[in-house]
Amino acid sequence: MKIVAADWLPYCLPLRQPWQSSRGTLTERRGHLLRLTDADGRTGWGDCAPLPEFGIDEHAARAFAEDCARQDLAAQQAGVSLGQWLRGKPIASTVAVNLNFGPIFTVDRDNLQWAAEQGFAIVKCKVGHDALDDEIAALHRLAHDLPSAIRLRLDANGAWTAADARRFVDACAGLPVDGLEEPLAAPDQRTLADLQARAAFPLAIDESVHLLDNAFFQAPAVRRIVLKPARHGGLVPAAKLAELAQAAQVELVITSALESACGLNILAHFAAAFSPDATHGLGTAEYLATDTGMPPEIHRGKMHLPAGSGSGFRP
């Protein structure tokens, strides 16, 4: 592959509403698009969007953008989609995505009904922001109002002690919970495994990537991994983790780290290539008031991959 031009294009994208987690609040998304041009005039794109709150430092973000742009070009040169290039075989044209809500107290019956009407099967809510008993009460109210076609995906962002996490998991018994991400403030393999044994639904590792070693994949402590490829510095290293998860029969969910449309197009291909049957956390374009291009279309709870070779991103 002969690269004849490369440049970085800075962006600053305001959010429609603040993005809240137990680690902080964002009001804008800053980053750079990487544009690589080959000798035949093709353009490969990468999205460099550091987010230290999610463990994505500048080095990882740049490495991710560089890998994405090169893989985009390689797929175009081969005349196949980025996902097919990564996987080595044809992939699905759509992936299911969850609908993102904010803290659990902000969600009401009207929100849930609208989600059902739009065809979403999973809605995601944040927990771990308020008093545990209050959030448990809110969870039960929400479950009571939940349309039958929808389940709840919960994310604690590492908010709880082991004792509080056990109380919350026990309070979820019998409720339509799809999964719970990062329940522990200080996670370790044994505590997570004990907690997973109490839960009828998958617990998930997201930020706690330090736990994803050989020992984890030999005896997984949880049933699900949430993978943000930018955190791992590229599509190729993220693909290796995805393959380890599949071999260990661990569910794999791909999520955005609030990347721009460029990053979302790339992540949609990755999700379709490595976890086509999961419901992914990629429906985040709605948070951006402006964008770097057109994000993948979502219809009836499905994200549609752009047609053509490469990632399909157009600025």
N, C-alpha and C positions, 0 to 999 in steps of 0.2 A: 504494500500500500504506500503510494507516494503522496505525501501531504505537501501542497504547494502554498497554503496560506492557513494561518491560525490566528484568531483574535477572540478577546474576551469582551462581552457586551454587558455592562452593569445594568441592574434594574432595582427599583424600589417600588413594591406593590403594596398599597394600603389595604388593610383588611376591612371587610364590611362590618365586622364586630370583633371584639377582642377574642383571641384564642386563649383559653384558660386551662391551666393544669396546676397540680400541687407544686410545680417547680417554677411557676411564673406566668406572666401574661404578655402576649405579643399583640402589637397593634399594626405592624407592617412586616413585610417579608423582603429582605434584601439578599441579593445574590448576583451572579453573573451567568450569562449563557456563553458556552464555548462553541465557536463555529470553526470547524475544520473543512477545508476544501481540498479535494484531490485533483489530480492532473486532468481528469475528464470532466471537471466542473461540478461534481457531486458535492453536496454539503452534508456533513454529519454534525449533529447537535448534542450537547451535554448541558446539564443544569447543575451549577455549583451554588448550593444554598446552605451554608453552614447554619447549624442550630445546636449550640452547645447544650441547651436544655435536654435535647434528645440524644446527646452523645455524638453529635456530628460536628467535628471541629473543622477548621479551615483545610487542613491537610487531607482529611478523608473526603470532604466535599469536592475539592479540586481533583483528587484521584478518581472519584466517582464520575465527575463530568468528563474527564479525559477518556476514561474507559467507555462511557456511554457514546461519546462522539465517534470513537474509533469503531466500536461495534455497530453503530448506526451506518457508518460508511461501508463496513465490510458486508453488512446485510444488503445494502443497496447494490454493491458490486456483484453480489451473488444473485440479485434479483428476487430476494425473498423478504418476508417481514422480519423485523428484529426478533420477535419471539421465536419464529421458526429457525432463524440463524442460531439463537442461543440453545435451543432444545434439540436441533438436528432433525426435526420432523414437523409436519403441519400442526398447527395449534388451533384452539377455539377462537372464534371471532368476537366473543363476549365473555365477560366475567361478572359475577354478582358482586355488588358492593353494599355496604351498610350505609344507613343514613346517620349522620352525626348530629347529636344534640349536645347541649352543654351540661352543666351540673344537673344532677337528677331532680333538684327542686325546680328547675326552670321548665320541665316537661309536663304537659297536661294532656287531658283526654283529646282535645282538638288536634294537638301535634301528632298524637298516635294515630288518630283517624285519618289525618292527611297522609301520613306515611303509608298506611295500608292502601289508601286510594291510589297512591303513586306506584304501588307494586313492590315496595321494600319488604323484605322478610326479616331483617334484623335492624334494630336501631341501637345506637351506641350512646351511653350516658356516662358522665364522669361521677365518681364517688370519691370519698376520702377528703372532701373539702370542709365538711361540717361535722357536728357531733354524731357519733356512730349511731346512737339510738334514733336520732332524727332522720338519718339517712335510711336506716332500716325501715322506719315507718313510711318514708317517702317511697321506698322500693315496693312495699306491699300495696300502697295506694296505686302506684303505677301499674303493677301487675294486675290489679283488679280491673283497671280501665283498658288493659291491653287487648286490642283486636286479636282474634284467635290465630290469625296468620302470621303474627309478629312475635319475635323473641328479643330479649334484652341482652346486649353485650355491654359489660361494665368494665370500667378502667379506673383503678385506684391510684395509678402512677406512684406506687411505692409509699403509700400513706400510713400503713398500719403496723403495729406490733403484731407478733404472732398470736397473742391472745385476742386482740380485736379482730384480726383476720379470721380466726376460728369462729368468733361470734357472728361475723357477717356471713361467712359461708354457711353456717348452720341455719341462719335466718333465711337463706335462699332456698331451703329445702322445699320441693314441691312447686317452685315458681318457674315460669318459662324463661330461664336464664340460659343464654347461648354460651357464655363464658365470662371469666373474670381475669383481667390483665393486671399484672404486677401488684399483688395484694400486700407485699411485705416491704417495710422500710429497709430491712437488713436481710435480704434473702440468702438462703443457703440450700443446698440440695436436700438435706434431710428434712428441714422444716417445710419446704415446698412439697416434698413427697408425702409427708404426713397430712398436709393440708389438702393435697389433691385426693388423698384417700377418703377424706370426709365429704368431698364434693361430687355431685352426680353429673357435673358439667366440667368442661376443660378449664383448668387454670392456664395462664399464658405468661411466658417470659417475653418482655419487650426490651426495656432499657437494660436489664441485667444480663448483658451479652457476655460478661466475664464468666458466667456459668456454663456457657456453651462450649465445653471441652470434650475430649474423648470419653471421659467418665460419664458425662451427661448422656451422650448418645448411646452408651452401652446399657444404661438403666435410666431412662428419662424420668425426671422428677415431676414433670407436668405433661399434659397431653397436647399442648399447643405452643408454637413459637410464632411471635410476631416479628416479621423481618422488615427492616428499613434498609434497603440496599445501600443507600448513601453512607450509612454508618459503617459499613464494611469496606468502603473505598472502591466499589466497583461492582459491575454485574457479574464478573467472573468469580470473585470470592464469595459473593452472595449466592451464586448458583451452587457452589460447593457446599455451603451450609444447607441449602434447600435439598440437595441430594442426600446429605447425611440425615436430615429430618425424615425424608421419605423412607430411607432404609430402616430407620428406627420406628417407623409408623407413628410419627409425631405430626399432628396437623400443622399446616403452614398457612399463615395469613400475611399478606403483603400490605403494608400501609405506607401512606405518604407521610413525609415530614414537612408538610405544607410547601412542597415544591410548586413551581409554576407549571403552566400547561406543558412546557417542554419535558419536565420531569415526570408529570403524570402520564403522558403518552408512553414514555419509556417503561414506567412501572406497570402500566396496564399490559404491555407485551410480556414483561417478566412474570406477572401473575398468571397470565394465560398459559405461559410455557411451563411453569413449575408447580402451580397449584390451581388447576382449572375448575375444580369442584368446590373450592372454598368461597366464602363471602369475605371480600377484602375491604380494607379501610382506605379506599382511594377516592371517595367522593368529597374531596376537600376544595375543589375549585370554587365552590360557592362562597368560600370565605374571602376570596380575593375580589376587591372592587375593580381592579384592572389586572390584566394578565399579559404574558409574553406572546400569546397566540391562542389558538382554539384548543381547549382541553377535550379529551374524549367525551363523546355524547353519552348521557345516561338516560335510559328509557326503561320504565317498568322494573327498576331496581337492577338493571344490567348496564355495565359500561361497555360500549362498543369500540373495539380497536379500530384505529384509522386504517383505511385500505392502502394498498401499495407496498412497495419495498421499504426496508428500513423502519424507523420509528413512526414515520408519517407526520412528524411535527413540521409545521410551517409557521414561521414567526409573523 
